[in-house]
């Protein structure tokens, strides 16, 4: 139970014993932006942004990842991280 809550707090998805961390919240905070601003400038839906931020679905299109990297002027590794167990 505790590890589940920690995983949610750290934005970690566990799938086949592999951990993928989505760091969208960190980028939003660092760039002092909002989901609404990202939506307005990229066309990425607010529900998609919420899904990424809450790790409800690991099926994120390359097109969406490209738009986020372009918006934040960052590398994919700034947005997503693989953490081996």
mmCIF file as gemmi writes it, N, C-alpha and C atoms, coordinates in Angstrom:
data_model
loop_
_atom_site.group_PDB
_atom_site.id
_atom_site.type_symbol
_atom_site.label_atom_id
_atom_site.label_alt_id
_atom_site.label_comp_id
_atom_site.label_asym_id
_atom_site.label_entity_id
_atom_site.label_seq_id
_atom_site.pdbx_PDB_ins_code
_atom_site.Cartn_x
_atom_site.Cartn_y
_atom_site.Cartn_z
_atom_site.occupancy
_atom_site.B_iso_or_equiv
_atom_site.pdbx_formal_charge
_atom_site.auth_seq_id
_atom_site.auth_asym_id
_atom_site.pdbx_PDB_model_num
ATOM 1 N N . UNK Axp A 1 ? 0.82 -1.188 0 1 0 ? 1 A 1
ATOM 2 C CA . UNK Axp A 1 ? 0 0 0 1 0 ? 1 A 1
ATOM 3 C C . UNK Axp A 1 ? 0.864 1.253 0 1 0 ? 1 A 1
ATOM 4 N N . UNK Axp A 2 ? 1.885 1.3 0.84 1 0 ? 2 A 1
ATOM 5 C CA . UNK Axp A 2 ? 2.74 2.486 0.892 1 0 ? 2 A 1
ATOM 6 C C . UNK Axp A 2 ? 3.489 2.668 -0.417 1 0 ? 2 A 1
ATOM 7 N N . UNK Axp A 3 ? 4.033 1.591 -0.991 1 0 ? 3 A 1
ATOM 8 C CA . UNK Axp A 3 ? 4.78 1.725 -2.245 1 0 ? 3 A 1
ATOM 9 C C . UNK Axp A 3 ? 3.878 2.211 -3.371 1 0 ? 3 A 1
ATOM 10 N N . UNK Axp A 4 ? 2.599 1.83 -3.346 1 0 ? 4 A 1
ATOM 11 C CA . UNK Axp A 4 ? 1.66 2.311 -4.357 1 0 ? 4 A 1
ATOM 12 C C . UNK Axp A 4 ? 1.497 3.822 -4.243 1 0 ? 4 A 1
ATOM 13 N N . UNK Axp A 5 ? 1.361 4.328 -3.019 1 0 ? 5 A 1
ATOM 14 C CA . UNK Axp A 5 ? 1.207 5.771 -2.828 1 0 ? 5 A 1
ATOM 15 C C . UNK Axp A 5 ? 2.484 6.512 -3.201 1 0 ? 5 A 1
ATOM 16 N N . UNK Axp A 6 ? 3.627 5.947 -2.896 1 0 ? 6 A 1
ATOM 17 C CA . UNK Axp A 6 ? 4.889 6.573 -3.283 1 0 ? 6 A 1
ATOM 18 C C . UNK Axp A 6 ? 4.993 6.619 -4.793 1 0 ? 6 A 1
ATOM 19 N N . UNK Axp A 7 ? 4.627 5.534 -5.468 1 0 ? 7 A 1
ATOM 20 C CA . UNK Axp A 7 ? 4.675 5.51 -6.928 1 0 ? 7 A 1
ATOM 21 C C . UNK Axp A 7 ? 3.802 6.591 -7.522 1 0 ? 7 A 1
ATOM 22 N N . UNK Axp A 8 ? 2.616 6.781 -6.966 1 0 ? 8 A 1
ATOM 23 C CA . UNK Axp A 8 ? 1.729 7.816 -7.483 1 0 ? 8 A 1
ATOM 24 C C . UNK Axp A 8 ? 2.322 9.193 -7.237 1 0 ? 8 A 1
ATOM 25 N N . UNK Axp A 9 ? 2.885 9.419 -6.081 1 0 ? 9 A 1
ATOM 26 C CA . UNK Axp A 9 ? 3.433 10.729 -5.752 1 0 ? 9 A 1
ATOM 27 C C . UNK Axp A 9 ? 4.621 11.072 -6.63 1 0 ? 9 A 1
ATOM 28 N N . UNK Axp A 10 ? 5.391 10.088 -7.046 1 0 ? 10 A 1
ATOM 29 C CA . UNK Axp A 10 ? 6.586 10.325 -7.853 1 0 ? 10 A 1
ATOM 30 C C . UNK Axp A 10 ? 6.313 10.215 -9.345 1 0 ? 10 A 1
ATOM 31 N N . UNK Axp A 11 ? 5.057 10.039 -9.724 1 0 ? 11 A 1
ATOM 32 C CA . UNK Axp A 11 ? 4.697 9.894 -11.136 1 0 ? 11 A 1
ATOM 33 C C . UNK Axp A 11 ? 5.432 8.737 -11.79 1 0 ? 11 A 1
ATOM 34 N N . UNK Axp A 12 ? 5.36 7.569 -11.181 1 0 ? 12 A 1
ATOM 35 C CA . UNK Axp A 12 ? 6.044 6.393 -11.714 1 0 ? 12 A 1
ATOM 36 C C . UNK Axp A 12 ? 5.001 5.387 -12.178 1 0 ? 12 A 1
ATOM 37 N N . UNK Axp A 13 ? 5.182 4.872 -13.375 1 0 ? 13 A 1
ATOM 38 C CA . UNK Axp A 13 ? 4.362 3.779 -13.886 1 0 ? 13 A 1
ATOM 39 C C . UNK Axp A 13 ? 5.206 2.521 -13.873 1 0 ? 13 A 1
ATOM 40 N N . UNK Axp A 14 ? 4.674 1.45 -13.345 1 0 ? 14 A 1
ATOM 41 C CA . UNK Axp A 14 ? 5.374 0.18 -13.36 1 0 ? 14 A 1
ATOM 42 C C . UNK Axp A 14 ? 4.65 -0.717 -14.352 1 0 ? 14 A 1
ATOM 43 N N . UNK Axp A 15 ? 5.375 -1.196 -15.358 1 0 ? 15 A 1
ATOM 44 C CA . UNK Axp A 15 ? 4.81 -2.051 -16.386 1 0 ? 15 A 1
ATOM 45 C C . UNK Axp A 15 ? 5.846 -3.1 -16.72 1 0 ? 15 A 1
ATOM 46 N N . UNK Axp A 16 ? 5.534 -4.339 -16.471 1 0 ? 16 A 1
ATOM 47 C CA . UNK Axp A 16 ? 6.49 -5.428 -16.682 1 0 ? 16 A 1
ATOM 48 C C . UNK Axp A 16 ? 7.802 -5.173 -15.954 1 0 ? 16 A 1
ATOM 49 N N . UNK Axp A 17 ? 7.718 -4.711 -14.719 1 0 ? 17 A 1
ATOM 50 C CA . UNK Axp A 17 ? 8.872 -4.451 -13.859 1 0 ? 17 A 1
ATOM 51 C C . UNK Axp A 17 ? 9.803 -3.364 -14.389 1 0 ? 17 A 1
ATOM 52 N N . UNK Axp A 18 ? 9.326 -2.517 -15.268 1 0 ? 18 A 1
ATOM 53 C CA . UNK Axp A 18 ? 10.116 -1.389 -15.748 1 0 ? 18 A 1
ATOM 54 C C . UNK Axp A 18 ? 9.444 -0.124 -15.249 1 0 ? 18 A 1
ATOM 55 N N . UNK Axp A 19 ? 10.221 0.856 -14.887 1 0 ? 19 A 1
ATOM 56 C CA . UNK Axp A 19 ? 9.647 2.076 -14.364 1 0 ? 19 A 1
ATOM 57 C C . UNK Axp A 19 ? 9.915 3.24 -15.304 1 0 ? 19 A 1
ATOM 58 N N . UNK Axp A 20 ? 8.864 3.903 -15.687 1 0 ? 20 A 1
ATOM 59 C CA . UNK Axp A 20 ? 8.934 5.078 -16.54 1 0 ? 20 A 1
ATOM 60 C C . UNK Axp A 20 ? 8.435 6.256 -15.72 1 0 ? 20 A 1
ATOM 61 N N . UNK Axp A 21 ? 9.226 7.297 -15.659 1 0 ? 21 A 1
ATOM 62 C CA . UNK Axp A 21 ? 8.855 8.488 -14.903 1 0 ? 21 A 1
ATOM 63 C C . UNK Axp A 21 ? 8.579 9.614 -15.891 1 0 ? 21 A 1
ATOM 64 N N . UNK Axp A 22 ? 7.4 10.184 -15.796 1 0 ? 22 A 1
ATOM 65 C CA . UNK Axp A 22 ? 7.044 11.345 -16.61 1 0 ? 22 A 1
ATOM 66 C C . UNK Axp A 22 ? 7.301 12.587 -15.768 1 0 ? 22 A 1
ATOM 67 N N . UNK Axp A 23 ? 8.114 13.479 -16.283 1 0 ? 23 A 1
ATOM 68 C CA . UNK Axp A 23 ? 8.541 14.643 -15.515 1 0 ? 23 A 1
ATOM 69 C C . UNK Axp A 23 ? 7.864 15.93 -15.988 1 0 ? 23 A 1
ATOM 70 N N . UNK Axp A 24 ? 6.637 15.804 -16.48 1 0 ? 24 A 1
ATOM 71 C CA . UNK Axp A 24 ? 5.917 16.967 -16.988 1 0 ? 24 A 1
ATOM 72 C C . UNK Axp A 24 ? 5.663 17.992 -15.894 1 0 ? 24 A 1
ATOM 73 N N . UNK Axp A 25 ? 5.296 17.544 -14.703 1 0 ? 25 A 1
ATOM 74 C CA . UNK Axp A 25 ? 5.06 18.485 -13.605 1 0 ? 25 A 1
ATOM 75 C C . UNK Axp A 25 ? 6.314 19.305 -13.293 1 0 ? 25 A 1
ATOM 76 N N . UNK Axp A 26 ? 7.464 18.65 -13.317 1 0 ? 26 A 1
ATOM 77 C CA . UNK Axp A 26 ? 8.725 19.367 -13.067 1 0 ? 26 A 1
ATOM 78 C C . UNK Axp A 26 ? 8.954 20.445 -14.12 1 0 ? 26 A 1
ATOM 79 N N . UNK Axp A 27 ? 8.724 20.102 -15.383 1 0 ? 27 A 1
ATOM 80 C CA . UNK Axp A 27 ? 8.923 21.079 -16.458 1 0 ? 27 A 1
ATOM 81 C C . UNK Axp A 27 ? 7.933 22.236 -16.352 1 0 ? 27 A 1
ATOM 82 N N . UNK Axp A 28 ? 6.7 21.915 -16.016 1 0 ? 28 A 1
ATOM 83 C CA . UNK Axp A 28 ? 5.693 22.971 -15.85 1 0 ? 28 A 1
ATOM 84 C C . UNK Axp A 28 ? 6.126 23.924 -14.741 1 0 ? 28 A 1
ATOM 85 N N . UNK Axp A 29 ? 6.589 23.361 -13.638 1 0 ? 29 A 1
ATOM 86 C CA . UNK Axp A 29 ? 7.022 24.191 -12.512 1 0 ? 29 A 1
ATOM 87 C C . UNK Axp A 29 ? 8.263 25.016 -12.887 1 0 ? 29 A 1
ATOM 88 N N . UNK Axp A 30 ? 9.254 24.38 -13.516 1 0 ? 30 A 1
ATOM 89 C CA . UNK Axp A 30 ? 10.493 25.074 -13.878 1 0 ? 30 A 1
ATOM 90 C C . UNK Axp A 30 ? 10.246 26.216 -14.856 1 0 ? 30 A 1
ATOM 91 N N . UNK Axp A 31 ? 9.309 26.021 -15.764 1 0 ? 31 A 1
ATOM 92 C CA . UNK Axp A 31 ? 9.023 27.036 -16.785 1 0 ? 31 A 1
ATOM 93 C C . UNK Axp A 31 ? 7.9 27.984 -16.365 1 0 ? 31 A 1
ATOM 94 N N . UNK Axp A 32 ? 7.403 27.775 -15.158 1 0 ? 32 A 1
ATOM 95 C CA . UNK Axp A 32 ? 6.329 28.613 -14.612 1 0 ? 32 A 1
ATOM 96 C C . UNK Axp A 32 ? 5.2 28.809 -15.623 1 0 ? 32 A 1
ATOM 97 N N . UNK Axp A 33 ? 4.687 27.684 -16.075 1 0 ? 33 A 1
ATOM 98 C CA . UNK Axp A 33 ? 3.618 27.688 -17.06 1 0 ? 33 A 1
ATOM 99 C C . UNK Axp A 33 ? 2.429 26.917 -16.518 1 0 ? 33 A 1
ATOM 100 N N . UNK Axp A 34 ? 1.41 26.785 -17.32 1 0 ? 34 A 1
ATOM 101 C CA . UNK Axp A 34 ? 0.205 26.062 -16.918 1 0 ? 34 A 1
ATOM 102 C C . UNK Axp A 34 ? -0.224 25.119 -18.028 1 0 ? 34 A 1
ATOM 103 N N . UNK Axp A 35 ? -1.074 24.169 -17.671 1 0 ? 35 A 1
ATOM 104 C CA . UNK Axp A 35 ? -1.631 23.262 -18.666 1 0 ? 35 A 1
ATOM 105 C C . UNK Axp A 35 ? -2.429 24.044 -19.701 1 0 ? 35 A 1
ATOM 106 N N . UNK Axp A 36 ? -3.097 25.085 -19.267 1 0 ? 36 A 1
ATOM 107 C CA . UNK Axp A 36 ? -3.878 25.9 -20.2 1 0 ? 36 A 1
ATOM 108 C C . UNK Axp A 36 ? -2.974 26.575 -21.228 1 0 ? 36 A 1
ATOM 109 N N . UNK Axp A 37 ? -1.841 27.101 -20.79 1 0 ? 37 A 1
ATOM 110 C CA . UNK Axp A 37 ? -0.914 27.735 -21.72 1 0 ? 37 A 1
ATOM 111 C C . UNK Axp A 37 ? -0.328 26.708 -22.692 1 0 ? 37 A 1
ATOM 112 N N . UNK Axp A 38 ? 0.018 25.533 -22.174 1 0 ? 38 A 1
ATOM 113 C CA . UNK Axp A 38 ? 0.541 24.472 -23.041 1 0 ? 38 A 1
ATOM 114 C C . UNK Axp A 38 ? -0.508 24.099 -24.079 1 0 ? 38 A 1
ATOM 115 N N . UNK Axp A 39 ? -1.749 23.954 -23.628 1 0 ? 39 A 1
ATOM 116 C CA . UNK Axp A 39 ? -2.858 23.635 -24.528 1 0 ? 39 A 1
ATOM 117 C C . UNK Axp A 39 ? -3.014 24.694 -25.607 1 0 ? 39 A 1
ATOM 118 N N . UNK Axp A 40 ? -2.991 25.955 -25.227 1 0 ? 40 A 1
ATOM 119 C CA . UNK Axp A 40 ? -3.171 27.055 -26.182 1 0 ? 40 A 1
ATOM 120 C C . UNK Axp A 40 ? -2.052 27.115 -27.212 1 0 ? 40 A 1
ATOM 121 N N . UNK Axp A 41 ? -0.823 26.831 -26.798 1 0 ? 41 A 1
ATOM 122 C CA . UNK Axp A 41 ? 0.32 26.981 -27.702 1 0 ? 41 A 1
ATOM 123 C C . UNK Axp A 41 ? 0.671 25.722 -28.482 1 0 ? 41 A 1
ATOM 124 N N . UNK Axp A 42 ? 0.212 24.551 -28.022 1 0 ? 42 A 1
ATOM 125 C CA . UNK Axp A 42 ? 0.576 23.308 -28.713 1 0 ? 42 A 1
ATOM 126 C C . UNK Axp A 42 ? -0.622 22.579 -29.309 1 0 ? 42 A 1
ATOM 127 N N . UNK Axp A 43 ? -1.794 22.853 -28.787 1 0 ? 43 A 1
ATOM 128 C CA . UNK Axp A 43 ? -2.979 22.121 -29.23 1 0 ? 43 A 1
ATOM 129 C C . UNK Axp A 43 ? -3.156 20.789 -28.522 1 0 ? 43 A 1
ATOM 130 N N . UNK Axp A 44 ? -2.257 20.464 -27.596 1 0 ? 44 A 1
ATOM 131 C CA . UNK Axp A 44 ? -2.409 19.235 -26.815 1 0 ? 44 A 1
ATOM 132 C C . UNK Axp A 44 ? -3.569 19.439 -25.849 1 0 ? 44 A 1
ATOM 133 N N . UNK Axp A 45 ? -4.516 18.522 -25.869 1 0 ? 45 A 1
ATOM 134 C CA . UNK Axp A 45 ? -5.701 18.656 -25.038 1 0 ? 45 A 1
ATOM 135 C C . UNK Axp A 45 ? -5.387 18.638 -23.552 1 0 ? 45 A 1
ATOM 136 N N . UNK Axp A 46 ? -6.191 19.356 -22.803 1 0 ? 46 A 1
ATOM 137 C CA . UNK Axp A 46 ? -6.004 19.385 -21.348 1 0 ? 46 A 1
ATOM 138 C C . UNK Axp A 46 ? -6.158 17.998 -20.745 1 0 ? 46 A 1
ATOM 139 N N . UNK Axp A 47 ? -7.041 17.193 -21.314 1 0 ? 47 A 1
ATOM 140 C CA . UNK Axp A 47 ? -7.213 15.833 -20.788 1 0 ? 47 A 1
ATOM 141 C C . UNK Axp A 47 ? -5.97 14.985 -21.058 1 0 ? 47 A 1
ATOM 142 N N . UNK Axp A 48 ? -5.327 15.198 -22.201 1 0 ? 48 A 1
ATOM 143 C CA . UNK Axp A 48 ? -4.085 14.482 -22.508 1 0 ? 48 A 1
ATOM 144 C C . UNK Axp A 48 ? -2.986 14.901 -21.545 1 0 ? 48 A 1
ATOM 145 N N . UNK Axp A 49 ? -2.88 16.19 -21.289 1 0 ? 49 A 1
ATOM 146 C CA . UNK Axp A 49 ? -1.881 16.682 -20.338 1 0 ? 49 A 1
ATOM 147 C C . UNK Axp A 49 ? -2.137 16.121 -18.949 1 0 ? 49 A 1
ATOM 148 N N . UNK Axp A 50 ? -3.392 16.077 -18.548 1 0 ? 50 A 1
ATOM 149 C CA . UNK Axp A 50 ? -3.75 15.522 -17.248 1 0 ? 50 A 1
ATOM 150 C C . UNK Axp A 50 ? -3.402 14.038 -17.18 1 0 ? 50 A 1
ATOM 151 N N . UNK Axp A 51 ? -3.647 13.321 -18.264 1 0 ? 51 A 1
ATOM 152 C CA . UNK Axp A 51 ? -3.32 11.892 -18.326 1 0 ? 51 A 1
ATOM 153 C C . UNK Axp A 51 ? -1.823 11.679 -18.144 1 0 ? 51 A 1
ATOM 154 N N . UNK Axp A 52 ? -1.025 12.496 -18.814 1 0 ? 52 A 1
ATOM 155 C CA . UNK Axp A 52 ? 0.437 12.385 -18.688 1 0 ? 52 A 1
ATOM 156 C C . UNK Axp A 52 ? 0.868 12.723 -17.269 1 0 ? 52 A 1
ATOM 157 N N . UNK Axp A 53 ? 0.343 13.809 -16.738 1 0 ? 53 A 1
ATOM 158 C CA . UNK Axp A 53 ? 0.729 14.252 -15.396 1 0 ? 53 A 1
ATOM 159 C C . UNK Axp A 53 ? 0.342 13.237 -14.326 1 0 ? 53 A 1
ATOM 160 N N . UNK Axp A 54 ? -0.782 12.559 -14.529 1 0 ? 54 A 1
ATOM 161 C CA . UNK Axp A 54 ? -1.274 11.6 -13.54 1 0 ? 54 A 1
ATOM 162 C C . UNK Axp A 54 ? -0.905 10.159 -13.87 1 0 ? 54 A 1
ATOM 163 N N . UNK Axp A 55 ? -0.18 9.97 -14.975 1 0 ? 55 A 1
ATOM 164 C CA . UNK Axp A 55 ? 0.274 8.636 -15.386 1 0 ? 55 A 1
ATOM 165 C C . UNK Axp A 55 ? -0.869 7.63 -15.462 1 0 ? 55 A 1
ATOM 166 N N . UNK Axp A 56 ? -1.981 8.06 -16.008 1 0 ? 56 A 1
ATOM 167 C CA . UNK Axp A 56 ? -3.129 7.171 -16.138 1 0 ? 56 A 1
ATOM 168 C C . UNK Axp A 56 ? -2.995 6.269 -17.362 1 0 ? 56 A 1
ATOM 169 N N . UNK Axp A 57 ? -2.131 6.632 -18.277 1 0 ? 57 A 1
ATOM 170 C CA . UNK Axp A 57 ? -2.007 5.888 -19.527 1 0 ? 57 A 1
ATOM 171 C C . UNK Axp A 57 ? -0.6 6.086 -20.058 1 0 ? 57 A 1
ATOM 172 N N . UNK Axp A 58 ? 0.079 5 -20.343 1 0 ? 58 A 1
ATOM 173 C CA . UNK Axp A 58 ? 1.446 5.138 -20.85 1 0 ? 58 A 1
ATOM 174 C C . UNK Axp A 58 ? 1.506 5.178 -22.364 1 0 ? 58 A 1
ATOM 175 N N . UNK Axp A 59 ? 0.362 5.165 -23.033 1 0 ? 59 A 1
ATOM 176 C CA . UNK Axp A 59 ? 0.318 5.235 -24.487 1 0 ? 59 A 1
ATOM 177 C C . UNK Axp A 59 ? 0.251 6.69 -24.939 1 0 ? 59 A 1
ATOM 178 N N . UNK Axp A 60 ? 1.402 7.309 -25.054 1 0 ? 60 A 1
ATOM 179 C CA . UNK Axp A 60 ? 1.489 8.711 -25.45 1 0 ? 60 A 1
ATOM 180 C C . UNK Axp A 60 ? 2.106 8.748 -26.841 1 0 ? 60 A 1
ATOM 181 N N . UNK Axp A 61 ? 1.487 9.471 -27.739 1 0 ? 61 A 1
ATOM 182 C CA . UNK Axp A 61 ? 1.988 9.494 -29.11 1 0 ? 61 A 1
ATOM 183 C C . UNK Axp A 61 ? 3.313 10.242 -29.223 1 0 ? 61 A 1
ATOM 184 N N . UNK Axp A 62 ? 4.085 9.847 -30.2 1 0 ? 62 A 1
ATOM 185 C CA . UNK Axp A 62 ? 5.344 10.53 -30.49 1 0 ? 62 A 1
ATOM 186 C C . UNK Axp A 62 ? 5.054 11.978 -30.893 1 0 ? 62 A 1
ATOM 187 N N . UNK Axp A 63 ? 3.951 12.179 -31.573 1 0 ? 63 A 1
ATOM 188 C CA . UNK Axp A 63 ? 3.539 13.524 -31.977 1 0 ? 63 A 1
ATOM 189 C C . UNK Axp A 63 ? 3.359 14.427 -30.75 1 0 ? 63 A 1
ATOM 190 N N . UNK Axp A 64 ? 2.71 13.914 -29.714 1 0 ? 64 A 1
ATOM 191 C CA . UNK Axp A 64 ? 2.506 14.672 -28.479 1 0 ? 64 A 1
ATOM 192 C C . UNK Axp A 64 ? 3.834 14.928 -27.779 1 0 ? 64 A 1
ATOM 193 N N . UNK Axp A 65 ? 4.683 13.908 -27.709 1 0 ? 65 A 1
ATOM 194 C CA . UNK Axp A 65 ? 5.993 14.089 -27.08 1 0 ? 65 A 1
ATOM 195 C C . UNK Axp A 65 ? 6.814 15.126 -27.833 1 0 ? 65 A 1
ATOM 196 N N . UNK Axp A 66 ? 6.745 15.105 -29.149 1 0 ? 66 A 1
ATOM 197 C CA . UNK Axp A 66 ? 7.455 16.085 -29.962 1 0 ? 66 A 1
ATOM 198 C C . UNK Axp A 66 ? 6.979 17.502 -29.649 1 0 ? 66 A 1
ATOM 199 N N . UNK Axp A 67 ? 5.671 17.675 -29.561 1 0 ? 67 A 1
ATOM 200 C CA . UNK Axp A 67 ? 5.12 19.001 -29.252 1 0 ? 67 A 1
ATOM 201 C C . UNK Axp A 67 ? 5.569 19.484 -27.878 1 0 ? 67 A 1
ATOM 202 N N . UNK Axp A 68 ? 5.596 18.583 -26.898 1 0 ? 68 A 1
ATOM 203 C CA . UNK Axp A 68 ? 6.032 18.97 -25.55 1 0 ? 68 A 1
ATOM 204 C C . UNK Axp A 68 ? 7.515 19.349 -25.537 1 0 ? 68 A 1
ATOM 205 N N . UNK Axp A 69 ? 8.337 18.562 -26.227 1 0 ? 69 A 1
ATOM 206 C CA . UNK Axp A 69 ? 9.767 18.89 -26.288 1 0 ? 69 A 1
ATOM 207 C C . UNK Axp A 69 ? 9.988 20.224 -26.99 1 0 ? 69 A 1
ATOM 208 N N . UNK Axp A 70 ? 9.221 20.479 -28.027 1 0 ? 70 A 1
ATOM 209 C CA . UNK Axp A 70 ? 9.336 21.754 -28.732 1 0 ? 70 A 1
ATOM 210 C C . UNK Axp A 70 ? 8.88 22.909 -27.835 1 0 ? 70 A 1
ATOM 211 N N . UNK Axp A 71 ? 7.772 22.738 -27.149 1 0 ? 71 A 1
ATOM 212 C CA . UNK Axp A 71 ? 7.249 23.78 -26.261 1 0 ? 71 A 1
ATOM 213 C C . UNK Axp A 71 ? 8.253 24.126 -25.165 1 0 ? 71 A 1
ATOM 214 N N . UNK Axp A 72 ? 8.819 23.091 -24.527 1 0 ? 72 A 1
ATOM 215 C CA . UNK Axp A 72 ? 9.756 23.318 -23.421 1 0 ? 72 A 1
ATOM 216 C C . UNK Axp A 72 ? 11.195 23.491 -23.893 1 0 ? 72 A 1
ATOM 217 N N . UNK Axp A 73 ? 11.439 23.331 -25.2 1 0 ? 73 A 1
ATOM 218 C CA . UNK Axp A 73 ? 12.785 23.393 -25.757 1 0 ? 73 A 1
ATOM 219 C C . UNK Axp A 73 ? 13.706 22.461 -24.967 1 0 ? 73 A 1
ATOM 220 N N . UNK Axp A 74 ? 13.294 21.191 -24.916 1 0 ? 74 A 1
ATOM 221 C CA . UNK Axp A 74 ? 14.026 20.223 -24.108 1 0 ? 74 A 1
ATOM 222 C C . UNK Axp A 74 ? 14.231 18.924 -24.874 1 0 ? 74 A 1
ATOM 223 N N . UNK Axp A 75 ? 15.037 18.053 -24.308 1 0 ? 75 A 1
ATOM 224 C CA . UNK Axp A 75 ? 15.26 16.715 -24.839 1 0 ? 75 A 1
ATOM 225 C C . UNK Axp A 75 ? 14.189 15.793 -24.289 1 0 ? 75 A 1
ATOM 226 N N . UNK Axp A 76 ? 13.992 14.674 -24.961 1 0 ? 76 A 1
ATOM 227 C CA . UNK Axp A 76 ? 13.017 13.695 -24.49 1 0 ? 76 A 1
ATOM 228 C C . UNK Axp A 76 ? 13.385 13.205 -23.085 1 0 ? 76 A 1
ATOM 229 N N . UNK Axp A 77 ? 14.676 13.135 -22.793 1 0 ? 77 A 1
ATOM 230 C CA . UNK Axp A 77 ? 15.115 12.682 -21.463 1 0 ? 77 A 1
ATOM 231 C C . UNK Axp A 77 ? 14.772 13.693 -20.366 1 0 ? 77 A 1
ATOM 232 N N . UNK Axp A 78 ? 14.48 14.939 -20.742 1 0 ? 78 A 1
ATOM 233 C CA . UNK Axp A 78 ? 14.02 15.918 -19.762 1 0 ? 78 A 1
ATOM 234 C C . UNK Axp A 78 ? 12.553 15.697 -19.424 1 0 ? 78 A 1
ATOM 235 N N . UNK Axp A 79 ? 11.861 14.99 -20.278 1 0 ? 79 A 1
ATOM 236 C CA . UNK Axp A 79 ? 10.427 14.765 -20.145 1 0 ? 79 A 1
ATOM 237 C C . UNK Axp A 79 ? 10.102 13.373 -19.609 1 0 ? 79 A 1
ATOM 238 N N . UNK Axp A 80 ? 10.878 12.381 -20.031 1 0 ? 80 A 1
ATOM 239 C CA . UNK Axp A 80 ? 10.637 10.993 -19.644 1 0 ? 80 A 1
ATOM 240 C C . UNK Axp A 80 ? 11.945 10.38 -19.196 1 0 ? 80 A 1
ATOM 241 N N . UNK Axp A 81 ? 11.857 9.569 -18.152 1 0 ? 81 A 1
ATOM 242 C CA . UNK Axp A 81 ? 13.062 8.889 -17.654 1 0 ? 81 A 1
ATOM 243 C C . UNK Axp A 81 ? 12.733 7.431 -17.377 1 0 ? 81 A 1
ATOM 244 N N . UNK Axp A 82 ? 13.622 6.559 -17.769 1 0 ? 82 A 1
ATOM 245 C CA . UNK Axp A 82 ? 13.509 5.136 -17.448 1 0 ? 82 A 1
ATOM 246 C C . UNK Axp A 82 ? 14.374 4.867 -16.237 1 0 ? 82 A 1
ATOM 247 N N . UNK Axp A 83 ? 13.775 4.261 -15.223 1 0 ? 83 A 1
ATOM 248 C CA . UNK Axp A 83 ? 14.518 3.91 -14.017 1 0 ? 83 A 1
ATOM 249 C C . UNK Axp A 83 ? 14.455 2.395 -13.855 1 0 ? 83 A 1
ATOM 250 N N . UNK Axp A 84 ? 15.576 1.72 -14.079 1 0 ? 84 A 1
ATOM 251 C CA . UNK Axp A 84 ? 15.558 0.259 -13.9 1 0 ? 84 A 1
ATOM 252 C C . UNK Axp A 84 ? 15.332 -0.091 -12.438 1 0 ? 84 A 1
ATOM 253 N N . UNK Axp A 85 ? 14.675 -1.235 -12.22 1 0 ? 85 A 1
ATOM 254 C CA . UNK Axp A 85 ? 14.429 -1.628 -10.829 1 0 ? 85 A 1
ATOM 255 C C . UNK Axp A 85 ? 15.599 -2.357 -10.227 1 0 ? 85 A 1
